[in-house]
Every structure is written in C-alpha cells, then in structure tokens.
C-alpha cells in the first residue's frame, strides 16, 4: 500500500446556502414565480392582462362577483364571531 497525498480544495461557505433553505429571491422574482404558478394552474384559459387584482385566469374581476364573495366572507365571519361570543359568555343560572 502506498501513501498518496490528496489535495483538497477549500470552499468558503456561502451565507445564503443554509441547509434546507432556498436561496433568497428578489420581490420581482417572487412576483414572476407566483404569476407563473397561477398561469400554469389556469391553463389554456389564461388571459394574463396584467391586472393586480385578477380573476383566477388573469382577467378583470367582476364587481358583482367581488360583492358576493365579500358578502359571503362577512356572513361567515359574523357567524364565527357570534359562536365565539356565545361560547365565551359564562352561563349564569337565573332563579
């Protein structure tokens, strides 16, 4: 058996390359990745007209649909609040 010297290259650790964490991305890259994910999900129905608040296929939001979604959300929220308030109220028997 012969002794062979092996030279190992030293590599400086990169701050952003922590184990299990993705490399940081800029805001622009993050927006582009999210838009791409939504576009793929929409498939051939994708309209992609550049709206900030868009429908699931990238088109404009219908004011009527927006109204109904908010109404449903508020109704559910009011129900949850009423249930929470009822459960939080101590029961006092009246004689």
Secondary structure, 3 states (H helix, E strand, C coil): CCCCCCCCCCCCCCCCCCCCCCCCCCHHHHHHHHHHHHHHHHHHHCCCCCCCCECCCCCECCHHHHHHHHHHHHHHHHHHHHHHHHHHCCCCCCC
